[in-house]
């Protein structure tokens, strides 16, 4: 009788050990699946960034890219003339507004009406 009880406790212990081990393994499996999903998303982001960088490298090897960058800095080709467009009218109006005193601005509002 005592041996059956001891055998029953032993079998119960083994079954409990197997159930707990199985539960831990399933938890780790779920953690690994989540990690795989995160890493897959990170790979997609990094591949997109890689494509952008490769496109930038390709673009920087083109003469048109460097010509545009040099022109942005104000350089020109031999025989070309640089044209500068100023916003003089707006600057003059802004300057006139600044030069007017408070009293002039106040009286101007009444003159319009």
Buried (B, 14 or more C-beta within 10 A) or exposed (E): EEEEEEEEEEEEEEEEEEEEEEEEEEEEEEEEEEEEEEEEEEEEEEEEEEEEEEEEEEEEEEEEEEEEEEEEEEEEEEEEEEEEEEEEEEEEEEEEEEEEEEEEEEEEEEEEE
